[in-house]
């Protein structure tokens, strides 16, 4: 368990600078075009995370209704 956690931490730490560099290059490519909502990706992630029980409930009730 500790080895897996350590491996995961190393992988995240190794990918963080790469992701930041990619984001920096992407933002440098289009300096004039500003994003409409800089938090849109985070908002979508949170909305989808909280909707997972709803989606599961809908899938369970649809399959029960078809039977």
LODO-878557 format. One line per field, with one value per atom (N, C-alpha, C, O): x, y, z; residue number from 1; atom name; residue in one letter; chain. Coordinates in Angstrom, 2 decimals. Layout:
px (X, ...)
py (Y, ...)
pz (Z, ...)
k (NUM, ...)
a (CA, ...)
r (A, ...)
c (A, ...)
This chain:
px (0.83, 0.00, 0.87, 0.60, 1.91, 2.78, 3.55, 3.80, 3.92, 4.65, 3.76, 4.22, 2.50, 1.57, 1.34, 1.29, 1.20, 1.00, 2.24, 2.12, 3.41, 4.64, 4.78, 5.17, 4.44, 4.51, 3.53, 3.87, 2.34, 1.35, 1.82, 1.66, 2.41, 2.92, 4.04, 4.10, 4.91, 5.99, 5.43, 5.90, 4.45, 3.85, 3.17, 3.28, 2.47, 1.79, 2.81, 2.67, 3.84, 4.87, 5.62, 6.01, 5.82, 6.53, 5.68, 6.21, 4.37, 3.51, 3.10, 2.67, 3.23, 2.81, 3.57, 2.93, 4.90, 5.59, 5.25, 5.18, 5.05, 4.71, 3.34, 3.17, 2.38, 1.04, 1.08, 0.40, 1.87, 1.97, 2.63, 2.23, 3.63, 4.31, 3.37, 3.36, 2.59, 1.64, 0.58, 0.20, 0.10, -0.90, -0.31, -0.98, 0.95, 1.61, 1.77, 1.55, 2.16, 2.31, 0.97, 0.88, -0.07, -1.40, -1.90, -2.49, -1.68, -2.13, -1.28, -1.78, -0.02, 0.83, 0.44, 0.69, -0.15, -0.54, -1.67, -1.72, -2.58, -3.72, -3.79, -4.65, -2.93, -2.97, -4.15, -4.62, -4.64, -5.73, -7.08, -7.95, -7.25, -8.54, -8.56, -7.92, -9.28, -9.40, -10.58, -11.58, -10.46, -11.54, -12.74, -12.58, -13.93, -15.14, -15.24, -15.57, -14.97, -15.01, -13.79, -13.74, -12.81, -11.60, -11.84, -11.01, -12.96, -13.26, -14.24, -14.79, -14.47, -15.47, -15.12, -16.00, -13.85, -13.47, -13.69, -14.16, -13.35, -13.56, -15.03, -15.44, -15.82, -17.26, -17.87, -18.72, -17.42, -17.94, -17.55, -18.36, -16.31, -15.85, -16.69, -17.10, -16.93, -17.71, -19.15, -19.72, -19.74, -21.12, -21.25, -22.19, -20.32, -20.36, -20.12, -20.71, -19.25, -18.98, -20.23, -20.54, -20.94, -22.14, -23.32, -24.27, -23.27, -24.36, -24.23, -25.16, -23.12, -22.92, -24.01, -24.51, -24.42, -25.54, -26.84, -27.62, -27.06, -28.28, -28.24, -29.23, -27.09, -26.95, -27.14, -27.77, -26.60, -26.76, -28.23, -28.72, -28.91, -30.33, -31.14, -32.03, -30.85, -31.56, -31.33, -32.25, -30.10, -29.80, -30.52, -31.00, -30.60, -31.27, -32.77, -33.39, -33.35, -34.81, -35.21, -36.29, -34.39, -34.71, -34.68, -35.53, -33.68, -33.59, -34.72, -35.19, -35.17, -36.27, -37.59, -38.46, -37.73, -38.95, -39.08, -40.19, -37.96, -37.98, -38.33, -38.84, -38.08, -38.33, -39.76, -40.17)
py (-1.19, 0.00, 1.25, 2.20, 1.26, 2.42, 2.60, 3.73, 1.49, 1.57, 2.16, 2.97, 1.77, 2.28, 3.77, 4.53, 4.20, 5.62, 6.42, 7.52, 5.88, 6.56, 6.66, 7.70, 5.58, 5.58, 6.59, 7.29, 6.67, 7.64, 9.06, 9.93, 9.31, 10.65, 11.05, 12.20, 10.13, 10.42, 10.71, 11.62, 9.94, 10.15, 11.51, 12.19, 11.90, 13.20, 14.32, 15.32, 14.17, 15.20, 15.32, 16.43, 14.22, 14.26, 14.89, 15.54, 14.70, 15.23, 16.67, 17.34, 17.18, 18.55, 19.60, 20.47, 19.54, 20.55, 20.44, 21.44, 19.23, 19.03, 19.64, 20.30, 19.43, 20.00, 21.52, 22.19, 22.05, 23.50, 24.10, 25.16, 23.43, 23.90, 23.85, 24.77, 22.79, 22.67, 23.76, 24.35, 24.04, 25.09, 26.45, 27.31, 26.65, 27.92, 28.10, 29.19, 27.03, 27.11, 27.35, 28.09, 26.72, 26.88, 28.30, 28.88, 28.88, 30.24, 31.24, 32.30, 30.92, 31.81, 31.80, 32.77, 30.73, 30.63, 31.59, 32.11, 31.82, 32.71, 33.76, 33.65, 34.75, 35.75, 36.70, 37.20, 36.96, 37.92, 37.33, 38.04, 36.04, 35.41, 34.92, 33.93, 35.62, 35.22, 34.27, 34.41, 33.32, 32.37, 33.10, 34.01, 32.69, 33.31, 33.06, 33.97, 31.85, 31.51, 30.66, 29.49, 31.20, 30.43, 29.22, 28.32, 29.21, 28.11, 27.11, 26.28, 27.18, 26.33, 24.84, 24.03, 24.50, 23.09, 22.58, 21.46, 23.38, 22.98, 22.85, 21.93, 23.78, 23.71, 22.47, 21.81, 22.15, 20.95, 19.70, 18.79, 19.65, 18.50, 18.30, 17.18, 19.38, 19.29, 18.89, 18.05, 19.50, 19.17, 17.70, 17.03, 17.19, 15.78, 14.86, 13.78, 15.26, 14.43, 14.30, 13.21, 15.41, 15.36, 14.71, 14.28, 14.63, 14.02, 12.50, 11.85, 11.93, 10.49, 9.67, 8.72, 10.00, 9.23, 9.37, 8.43, 10.54, 10.76, 9.89, 9.25, 9.87, 9.04, 7.56, 6.82, 7.13, 5.74, 5.43, 4.37, 6.35, 6.17, 6.10, 5.26, 6.96, 6.97, 5.67, 5.12, 5.19, 3.94, 2.76, 1.86, 2.76, 1.66, 1.69, 0.64, 2.86, 2.94, 2.70, 2.17, 3.09, 2.83, 1.34, 0.83, 0.64, -0.79, -1.53, -2.55, -1.05, -1.69, -1.44, -2.30, -0.29, 0.04, -0.77, -1.09, -1.10, -1.87, -3.33, -3.99, -3.84, -5.26, -5.50, -6.64)
pz (0.00, 0.00, 0.00, -0.74, 0.82, 0.88, -0.43, -0.86, -1.06, -2.32, -3.41, -4.22, -3.42, -4.42, -4.21, -5.18, -2.97, -2.69, -3.09, -3.63, -2.82, -3.19, -4.70, -5.23, -5.40, -6.85, -7.44, -8.39, -6.90, -7.35, -7.11, -7.96, -5.95, -5.63, -6.59, -7.02, -6.92, -7.85, -9.24, -9.92, -9.66, -10.98, -11.06, -12.08, -10.03, -10.02, -10.00, -10.71, -9.19, -9.11, -10.44, -10.82, -11.12, -12.39, -13.49, -14.39, -13.43, -14.49, -14.26, -15.20, -13.05, -12.75, -13.57, -14.16, -13.63, -14.45, -15.94, -16.64, -16.41, -17.81, -18.12, -19.15, -17.23, -17.44, -17.37, -18.14, -16.46, -16.34, -17.58, -18.05, -18.09, -19.30, -20.50, -21.32, -20.60, -21.71, -21.62, -22.63, -20.41, -20.24, -20.59, -21.16, -20.22, -20.52, -22.02, -22.55, -22.72, -24.17, -24.84, -25.82, -24.32, -24.91, -24.73, -25.65, -23.55, -23.31, -24.09, -24.46, -24.34, -25.11, -26.59, -27.30, -27.04, -28.44, -28.79, -29.90, -27.86, -28.10, -26.99, -26.11, -27.00, -25.93, -26.04, -25.01, -27.24, -27.41, -27.01, -26.52, -27.21, -26.91, -25.47, -25.13, -24.64, -23.24, -23.10, -23.80, -22.19, -21.95, -21.34, -20.54, -21.73, -21.20, -19.70, -18.94, -19.27, -17.85, -17.54, -17.95, -16.84, -16.57, -15.65, -15.59, -14.95, -14.05, -14.65, -13.93, -15.95, -16.59, -16.43, -16.15, -16.60, -16.48, -15.06, -14.87, -14.08, -12.69, -12.34, -11.63, -12.85, -12.61, -13.24, -12.64, -14.45, -15.13, -14.35, -14.20, -13.86, -13.09, -11.83, -11.53, -11.10, -9.86, -10.16, -9.47, -11.21, -11.57, -11.94, -11.51, -12.75, -13.15, -11.97, -11.89, -11.04, -9.86, -9.00, -8.51, -8.80, -7.98, -8.69, -8.04, -10.01, -10.77, -10.88, -11.36, -10.47, -10.60, -9.91, -10.51, -8.67, -8.08, -8.86, -8.94, -9.44, -10.23, -11.48, -11.83, -12.14, -13.33, -12.99, -13.75, -11.87, -11.46, -11.18, -11.56, -10.51, -10.22, -11.52, -11.65, -12.46, -13.73, -14.50, -15.11, -14.48, -15.18, -14.53, -15.22, -13.22, -12.51, -12.73, -12.88, -12.75, -12.92, -14.37, -14.62, -15.34, -16.73, -17.04, -17.76, -16.48, -16.74, -16.05, -16.55, -14.89, -14.18, -14.94, -14.95, -15.55, -16.26, -17.55, -17.97, -18.17, -19.41, -19.17, -20.08, -18.00, -17.71, -17.54, -17.29)
k (1, 1, 1, 1, 2, 2, 2, 2, 3, 3, 3, 3, 4, 4, 4, 4, 5, 5, 5, 5, 6, 6, 6, 6, 7, 7, 7, 7, 8, 8, 8, 8, 9, 9, 9, 9, 10, 10, 10, 10, 11, 11, 11, 11, 12, 12, 12, 12, 13, 13, 13, 13, 14, 14, 14, 14, 15, 15, 15, 15, 16, 16, 16, 16, 17, 17, 17, 17, 18, 18, 18, 18, 19, 19, 19, 19, 20, 20, 20, 20, 21, 21, 21, 21, 22, 22, 22, 22, 23, 23, 23, 23, 24, 24, 24, 24, 25, 25, 25, 25, 26, 26, 26, 26, 27, 27, 27, 27, 28, 28, 28, 28, 29, 29, 29, 29, 30, 30, 30, 30, 31, 31, 31, 31, 32, 32, 32, 32, 33, 33, 33, 33, 34, 34, 34, 34, 35, 35, 35, 35, 36, 36, 36, 36, 37, 37, 37, 37, 38, 38, 38, 38, 39, 39, 39, 39, 40, 40, 40, 40, 41, 41, 41, 41, 42, 42, 42, 42, 43, 43, 43, 43, 44, 44, 44, 44, 45, 45, 45, 45, 46, 46, 46, 46, 47, 47, 47, 47, 48, 48, 48, 48, 49, 49, 49, 49, 50, 50, 50, 50, 51, 51, 51, 51, 52, 52, 52, 52, 53, 53, 53, 53, 54, 54, 54, 54, 55, 55, 55, 55, 56, 56, 56, 56, 57, 57, 57, 57, 58, 58, 58, 58, 59, 59, 59, 59, 60, 60, 60, 60, 61, 61, 61, 61, 62, 62, 62, 62, 63, 63, 63, 63, 64, 64, 64, 64, 65, 65, 65, 65, 66, 66, 66, 66, 67, 67, 67, 67)
a (N, CA, C, O, N, CA, C, O, N, CA, C, O, N, CA, C, O, N, CA, C, O, N, CA, C, O, N, CA, C, O, N, CA, C, O, N, CA, C, O, N, CA, C, O, N, CA, C, O, N, CA, C, O, N, CA, C, O, N, CA, C, O, N, CA, C, O, N, CA, C, O, N, CA, C, O, N, CA, C, O, N, CA, C, O, N, CA, C, O, N, CA, C, O, N, CA, C, O, N, CA, C, O, N, CA, C, O, N, CA, C, O, N, CA, C, O, N, CA, C, O, N, CA, C, O, N, CA, C, O, N, CA, C, O, N, CA, C, O, N, CA, C, O, N, CA, C, O, N, CA, C, O, N, CA, C, O, N, CA, C, O, N, CA, C, O, N, CA, C, O, N, CA, C, O, N, CA, C, O, N, CA, C, O, N, CA, C, O, N, CA, C, O, N, CA, C, O, N, CA, C, O, N, CA, C, O, N, CA, C, O, N, CA, C, O, N, CA, C, O, N, CA, C, O, N, CA, C, O, N, CA, C, O, N, CA, C, O, N, CA, C, O, N, CA, C, O, N, CA, C, O, N, CA, C, O, N, CA, C, O, N, CA, C, O, N, CA, C, O, N, CA, C, O, N, CA, C, O, N, CA, C, O, N, CA, C, O, N, CA, C, O, N, CA, C, O, N, CA, C, O)
r (X, X, X, X, X, X, X, X, X, X, X, X, X, X, X, X, X, X, X, X, X, X, X, X, X, X, X, X, X, X, X, X, X, X, X, X, X, X, X, X, X, X, X, X, X, X, X, X, X, X, X, X, X, X, X, X, X, X, X, X, X, X, X, X, X, X, X, X, X, X, X, X, X, X, X, X, X, X, X, X, X, X, X, X, X, X, X, X, X, X, X, X, X, X, X, X, X, X, X, X, X, X, X, X, X, X, X, X, X, X, X, X, X, X, X, X, X, X, X, X, X, X, X, X, X, X, X, X, X, X, X, X, X, X, X, X, X, X, X, X, X, X, X, X, X, X, X, X, X, X, X, X, X, X, X, X, X, X, X, X, X, X, X, X, X, X, X, X, X, X, X, X, X, X, X, X, X, X, X, X, X, X, X, X, X, X, X, X, X, X, X, X, X, X, X, X, X, X, X, X, X, X, X, X, X, X, X, X, X, X, X, X, X, X, X, X, X, X, X, X, X, X, X, X, X, X, X, X, X, X, X, X, X, X, X, X, X, X, X, X, X, X, X, X, X, X, X, X, X, X, X, X, X, X, X, X, X, X, X, X, X, X, X, X, X, X, X, X)
c (A, A, A, A, A, A, A, A, A, A, A, A, A, A, A, A, A, A, A, A, A, A, A, A, A, A, A, A, A, A, A, A, A, A, A, A, A, A, A, A, A, A, A, A, A, A, A, A, A, A, A, A, A, A, A, A, A, A, A, A, A, A, A, A, A, A, A, A, A, A, A, A, A, A, A, A, A, A, A, A, A, A, A, A, A, A, A, A, A, A, A, A, A, A, A, A, A, A, A, A, A, A, A, A, A, A, A, A, A, A, A, A, A, A, A, A, A, A, A, A, A, A, A, A, A, A, A, A, A, A, A, A, A, A, A, A, A, A, A, A, A, A, A, A, A, A, A, A, A, A, A, A, A, A, A, A, A, A, A, A, A, A, A, A, A, A, A, A, A, A, A, A, A, A, A, A, A, A, A, A, A, A, A, A, A, A, A, A, A, A, A, A, A, A, A, A, A, A, A, A, A, A, A, A, A, A, A, A, A, A, A, A, A, A, A, A, A, A, A, A, A, A, A, A, A, A, A, A, A, A, A, A, A, A, A, A, A, A, A, A, A, A, A, A, A, A, A, A, A, A, A, A, A, A, A, A, A, A, A, A, A, A, A, A, A, A, A, A)
